[in-house]
Structures are given as C-alpha cells and as structure tokens.
Amino acid sequence: MRDYIVLNINGKTHRIEGDAAFQTLANYLRQDVGATGTKIVCEEGDCGACTVLTRRAADADYRPVNSCILNLAQLDGSSIVTVEGLSETKTVLHPVQEAMVQCHGAQCGYCTPGFVMAMAGMFEVCDRVNEKQIRDGLTGNLCRCTGYEPIIKAALSVDGASAAKMRDRYPELPDAGDSVTVGRFCAPATLDEAISFKRGHPGCTIVQGGTDVGVWVNKRNYAAPAMLSLSKIASLNELREEDGVIVVGANTTLADFETFITGRIPQLAGIMAIFGSPQIKNAGTLVGNIANGSPIGDTLPYLFVAGAMLELNDGARSVPIDRFYLGYRKFDLHPDEIITRVRISIVHDTLKLYKVSRRKDLDISAFTAAIRLAMTGDRIDRAGIAYGGVAPTVIRLPRTEAFLAGKSATLDTFEHAGRIARDEIKPISDVRGSADYRLQLAENIMAKFWYEVFGETTALRLAHA
C-alpha cells in the first residue's frame, strides 16, 4: 500500500507526500507548480476562476472541475491540464484562447482562464457548440467586467476540429490503481478494505466529489477524523438500466447520471440541468448527494416518490430511501456500512418535479417537490408526494397522499390537498426563505401542479362540451 499521492499535471508526474496531500489542487498549482493561471476567488466552487480539466480513466475525456474545492488526495491517479497546458507551444494559442482575443472576451482577465478551460472542456467532446450549449456549459463561470456576449461569440467562432484534444496530447495516466493511505486519508482498491477502514475510523467522512466537504474545509476549517475515497473501486462505477430500474454505482458522477436519464426520466433530467454547474456535476456523485443528507437535495424528492432503494455493502442490506433519513444528517447506516449503489425505478405515471430558488442556475433550493399520480381516467388511484426544504429531511406527505387517493382530479381537490400539505409540514426560516414563504409554497405547488397537468386539458374539454 502506497503512502503518497501521484498525479500528472500538464503531462508531468508529481509525487506528493504527507500533509501536502491535503491542500487544495488550486493552492498546489499556484504555490508549488507555479501554474498561476489558475485563479482563486470564492473557494466555494461558484465562480469558476479555478477551473481545470481532469481525467481519471483511460476511456474518459478531460472534464472541467473546480480546483479550489478538490484536495490532492482525492485526485490520486488523475491527469490534470491547466490553462498553461492548453497550447502546444508558448507562441501558438489554443483555438479557444485565440477566439477570446479576437472577440475581445476579456477585460481585467482574472476570470478569463476559468472561462477558457470551461470552453476547452466543451470542445473535448464536440467540434461545434450552439448558444444553448455554451450558456449551459458556462453556468459555473462568472464575469464582472466584460459581460457574456463577447465570450459567447468567442465560443461560437471556435472550430473544435482544429483543436488538439487533450486526451491525445496528454494520454498517459499515472500508474495508481493500488490502494493508498496518506495520514488520515485512505483510497482502497477493494470494497472490503474500504469497509474495514470505515469500521476502524469512527466519524470517517467518505469523500467522492468533495463539492460540499471542500467548502467546509475552506470556509469552516473542517477537519474530518478520517477521509475515505471509493474512487479506485471499479465495481462502483456502474450505470445501467435493468428491467425498468436504473442502477447507479457510488462513483457515478452527476454529469454521467444526467446524460443517462435524459431520455429515460426527462423530468429528473430537467432538474439535473439546473442542479449545478458542469464543474460541480463532473465531480459530485448521485450517491454523494444522497449521503449528504441535505433536506434540500435536488435529486431526493424524485427518489422518494420513485421508491429508490439504497444498497449497502454490495447488497448485504438494502434500505428504502424514505426510511434512510432518521433526522437532520442522521441515517440508518451502521459504522461499517457504505452506500455502494442506488436502484431507481423509472416512473411512467403522471409526474412533476419542482425546484424553487432565487436564481435559476447554480443556486441552493429554498423548496423542492415531487408529485406523482397513478390515474384511471380522471380518477386518482394513488399519489406520491415528497417535499424538500420543509423539515429536517426530505419527507413524504402521507395525509395529502391519502386524501388524493380515489378523488377526481379537479382544481378544488388540489387546492384542498394544498391546505392539507401545508398542515403536514413544519418549515423553519433561514437565509433562503421564511417559514411562512415555504408554507405558502407547499400549498400553492399543488394548484400549480393541477394547472400544469390538467388545466389546459380540462379547459379544452369544457370548451367542446
């Protein structure tokens, strides 16, 4: 078992030992490597100034991530490209860089390397991009000088076919498939090793994308008693459909999950589209979102109404997701158990998902909801309703569900259901919204659901009656 970290940066291998492995990638790049094109601003993964490209598997492409919230230990075995590594020579710019110059896409220039890296990541997987792809791909990058129009024009002007792919320029990955333990951090090669490490280190934090833990470290001086990564356990990389159920391994990123469900669960794919930036989704995992236990986790309401099952320790025990949360960040999870995969049914019933936040993109939810109906004609046979942001955990609403069962799908029915839903929850006030605001949302969302699903159909039927 190794006691050091190894990774490649712009094609050069770096070996990091001891406490140095626990600094952020951004700090290491700037202070140790001298790659100062990578900027540090928010240290929360929100501004994109620190964007770099990473690759962890031979069959994978380079993808943009936020280097400010990733520590080096998590990246063992990775290859990283910074803005300094994009061009083949110091005198010939990468096509994205050249386009930014020609379209005047920079003023102060501080955010520019992050934009360049995010755009370069787009052209790793395609040769041309349209405006929607650009806007979606840059949701994690902020500019306060130039504005986005010249940056978007720059991306539109790029011919990606003329750009060398980073997977071709930097094809080599470090030989790092073996287990590694550095101080309090462990990245085992087998699940048995992972379970043993977790059992022997009470309070151990499992870190995959680190999109939340990295912020805690930067902003709260958080120091876990021990940290465990599952990234080397190949069996946890699975993502497949099996008899109408999607099986998602613990290492599956949110980005890969979003792509996989786009044609299978379009409502959830729509939520994933505004879940976070590409940099966040390329690092974070679905199982990490579940294990985080946030009452406003964007994926959780759908998982609740779909009856998702969590497999622990490769199926040694399974727990329905709506029984997994025992309280705020309290779980039905033993000290020697790890969530290895989640099984998610594809819902074919009438379904709507909602996310309410101050911004559309890259924002934390104030309120989330999933409403699922099984129907025969206008009659509701069964209802599944889950709300987030109204309790210490995401919750089902059994009284509201029971009220809807057997009723006709009328506006009066759903307005009454909204009043019951309001009575079932006990939200708190915080920076994202007051308790009264969330209570009103909980009620109004039921009427909104009716108008979106039944309103137009009902109006047309009445018009032709």
N, C-alpha and C positions, 0 to 999 in steps of 0.2 A: 504494500500500500504506500502510495506516494505521500510526501509531506510538503509538497509545493504545488503551485499552480503554473500551468503552461498555456500560453495563448500566442497567436500570431497577430501582429499589428502592421498593416501595410506590407505584408509578406515577410516580416522579420519575427523570429521566435523570441518570446520573452518568458523568463522563468521568475516567478515571484514567490517569496518565502515568508513565513511568519506573519507578523501583524500587517505587513504591507499588503497582504491579500485581502484585507478588509476595508481598504479605501475604495472610493468610487472610481469607476472607469474614467470619468471625466477628469478627476483630480490627477489620476495616474498619467493620463495622456498629456495633460498640461505641464505637470511638475516633473515627471520622470522621463517622459518620452520627448518632451519639447514640442508636442503637436498642439500648439496654442490656437490653431484654427478652430478647435472645439471650444465653444464658449460656455460659461456657467452663468446663469441668470437666476432662475426661480428655484432650482434644486427640488422641484416637485414633479417634473415631467409634464409641465403645462405649456412651456413656451417654445420648445423645440430647438433652442440655440445650441444645445449639446448633442444634436443628432449625429449618429454614426451608423454605419452599416455593419451588421453581424451575420455570421453564418456558422451553423453548428453541425451540419451533417453533409456528407458528400453529395447527396441528391437534392440538396436545398439551394435556394437562391439567397443572395445577400438581401437583408431586410433592414429598414431603418428602425432604430430604437433610441431611447433617451439614455445617454451615458451617465447622466447625473444621479440616477437612482438605481444603477446596477453596480454591485460591488464586484471586484475582480474574482473573488472565489466562485461566484455563480457562473463565470464565463470560462472556466477551465475547459480546454479543448476547442475553444472558439477561434474563428478568424475574424478580425476587425479591420475595417477600412475607414480612415478619417478623410477629411477634406484634402489633406496633404497627399493622400494616396490615390486620388481620382485620376490625375493626369499621368500619362506615360513619361513625360519629361517636364522639367521646370519651365520650359518655354512654350509648350503647347497645352492649351487649356482643354479640359473635358468639354464636350458639346453643351452641357448644362451651364457650365461656368461661362462659356463664350456667349451663350444666349442671354444670360443675366447681364453681361457687359453691353451687348448690342441693344437690349431692350431697356436699359437704364433701370435695372431691377434692384439697385442698392443705393442708399444714401449714406447713413452713418456706417453701414456694413456689419454691425455687430450681429445681427440676426442672419446675415447672408449665408454663412457656411452651413447653418442648420437647414435653410431652405434648399440650398444646393444639394445637400446629402439626401433630404427627403425626396427631391425630384429625381436625383440619380437612382434612388431606390425604385421609383416608378418604372424607369427605363431598363431596369434589370429584368423585368418580366414582360415588357411590351415595347414596340418601336414607336408608336404614336399614342398620344393621350388626348381626350377631349376635355372640354372645360369642366364638366362634372367630375371626371376622374381627378383632375388637378385640384379642384376645390376640396374634394373628399380626401385626397392624399396630403393636403396641406392643412388640415384642421388642427394639427398639433404644432403648427409653427406660427408665431406671432411677429408682426412687423409694426412698428410705431412711427416710421418715417415715410417710407416710400408709398405705402398702401399696396394693395394686392394686384391692381390691374397690370402694371408692368411685369410683375412676377408671373402672373398667369400667361401673359403674352409670351414671356420667355419660354415657359414650358411648352406652349402650343407650337412654338417655332422649332423645337428640337426634333431632329430625325434620329430616333434611338438606334436605328440600324447602323448609323455611322459611329456609334459609341461602343467602345470595347466593354464587354460585360466583365464585371468584377470577378465573377466565378471563373472566367477564363484567365484573367490577369493574375488572380490570387487563388489558384485551385487547391492549394495544399492546406490541410488542416493538421494541427498538432496531433501527435500520437498520444491520446489521452483518454482511452476507453477504460482504463483501470480505475479502481477506487482511489479516492484521495481524502486525506484528513489533514487539515491545517488548523491547529489550535482547536477552537470550539466548532469549526465547520467540517461537515462531512458530506461528500458526494459519492455514495457507494455505487458499485456496479450491479448489485443484485438487490432484490426486494428484501430478502432475509437479512442482509446487512443493514438495510435501512430500518427495518423493524427493530432489530437489536440495538441500533444506535438510539432510536427514539425511546425505547424502553429504558435504556441506561442513562438518559439525559432528560429528567423531568423538566417540563416547561419548554422543551425544544420547539423551535419555530421552523416549519417547513417553508422554504423559500424557492419559488419557481421563477416567476417573472419579477418579483420584488417590487411591483408597481405601487404597493401600499407600504410594505415594510421599508423600502428605500426612502420613502418620505418620512416615516417615523424616525429613521436613523438620522436623516439630515436635519429635521426640524425639532425633534424631541430628545435627541441624544439617546435613542432607544438602543439597548444592547441586550439581545436575547441570551439566555443562559447557554444555548447551543443552537446551531443552524444546520438544517438538513436539506439537501437538494436531491431530487429524484431524476434529474436530467439524464443520467447515464443509464437508467433502467429502460432498455429498449422496448420491453413489453408494454410500457405505459405510454407509448407513442401512438397507440392505435386510434383510428377514427373510421368507423364503418357503420353501415345500416344492416340490421339483422331482423327480418320478419317485422318490419314496421317500427323497429326500435333503433335509435341511434346510440351507438356505444362510443363513449368518449374517454380516452385514457387521461391519466393525471397530467401528462406532459403536453397535451394538445393545446395549442395556443388559441386565444380568442379569434385571431385572424383566420386560422385554418378552420375553426368551427363555423365562423360566419360564412366563409366560402362554401362549406359543405352543406349548410342548411338553406342556402339561398333559394333553391328550387324545391326544398322539402318542407320547410317551415317558414314561409315568407313573412309572416307576422313577426316572428322572433328575429329573423334576419333584418327586418326594418328597425327593430330596437338595437340590434348589434351595430347597425350603421351609425347610430348616434351614441353608442356606448362610450367611445373614447377615440383618440387619435390612432392612426396606423402604428405610431411608435409604441403606444400603450398596448394595443391589441397584438402586436408582434412579439411582445414579451410576456404579457399576462396570460393565464390559463383559465379555462372554464372551471376546473376543479378548484383552482385558487380562489376564484370569485365565490364559489360555494363555501369553501373552508374559511374564508374571511369572516363570514357570519354577519355582514352588514345588513341592517333592516332595510336598506335602500339599494341592495344589489340588483342591478338591472335585469339579470337573467333569471332571478329567482321566482317571480310570480308565474312565469310560464312553466317552470319546472314543477311548481306546486300544483297547478291545475292539470298538468300532464302526468302527475303521479310518478315523477322521476325516482329511481332507486339508486342509492349510493352503495357501491361495493367496497367493502373494507378488506384489506389484506388479501387481494386477489379472490374475493368471493367467500372468504371464511365466514363473513357475516354481511348481511345486507340490511339497510335501514331506509325506509321511505323518507324522502326529503322533508316532508311536513312533520316528521317526528324527530328529525335530527337536531333541531334547534330547541334547546331547553331553556333558553333565556338569552340575554344580550351577550354574544360571543361565548355562550356555553353550549356544549354539544354532547350528543350521545356517541362519544368516541373515547375508547379506552386508551390508557397511556402507551400501549404497544400496538395501536391500530393506526392505519394510514388509509385515506381515501384513494383507492387505486383507479377507479373508473366510475362513471355515472351512466346509467341507462335511461334514455329519454324517449318516451313514446311520441310518435308523430300524430298530432291532433288533427282529425278531419272534421270535427264538429265546428259549429259557429264559434269564432274566436276573435277577440280583440285584445291588444296589449297597449298599455298607456305609460308614458313617462312624462312627468311634469317637472320642468327645471327652468331656471332663469334664462339660460342660454340653450339653444338647440344642440350645439355640438360641444363636446368635451366639458360637460358640466355634471355635477353631482345632483342626483334626483332629489326633489322635495317629496314626491309622491309617485308611486308606481302601482299598476294594477293589471290583472289578467282576468278576463271574464270569458268563460266557456259555457256554451249551451248545447245540449243534445236535444233535438226537437223532432216532433212529428207534426208536420203542417205548421199551424200557428201555436201549437201546444208545446210547452217546455217540459221535457221528460226529466232532465237532470241539469243542474247548474254547478259549475265550479268557479269560485271567486277567490282570488288572492290579492291582498293589498300589501304594499310596502311603504315604509315611512310613517306608519300609524301606530307602531308598537315596538317593543324591544327587538322583535324579529319580524320577518315577513310572516303573515298569518293568513289562514283560510277564514272565511266568514260563514260558519255553518248555519246560523239563523237565517241569513239572507238567502243562502242556497236552498234551505228547506222551504222558505216562503215561495220562491220562484217555481219550485217543482210542481207540475200539474197546472200551472196558470197559463193563460193566454198571453202572448207577447204584445201587450198593449202599453201605451205610454203611462197610463195610470199604474199598471203593475210595476213598471220600472221606477217610477217616481216613489211609489211606496217602498220598493226594495231599497232605494237610496236612503230613505229615512231609517230603515232597519240597519243598513250598513253603517250609517252614522252612529247609531246607538251601540254598535258592536265594537267600536274602536276607542282607544284612549291615547291619542297622539300627544306629543309634547311640542313646545315651542323651541325653536333653535334659529340659527342664522339663515336657514333656508326657508323658513316659514313658520307662522304661528300655529298653535293648536287649532284655533278657530278656522284658519285657512284650510288646514288639512281636513277638518271635519266637513267643511263645505265641499271640498274636492271629492271626498268619499261619497257624499250624497249626489253631487252633480254628475259624477262619472257614469252613474247608472242611466241617467236620462240621455247623456251623450251617446252611450252605447246604443240605446234604442234608436235614436235619430240616425246614427251611422249605419246600423244594420237593418232596421225595419222602416224607418221613417219614409224614405223615398218609395219603397215598395208599397207601403200602406197608402201613401198619398195617391199613387198611380191606380191602385185597386179601387179606392173610393171615387176617383175621378171617372172611372169607367163603369161604376156600379149602376 
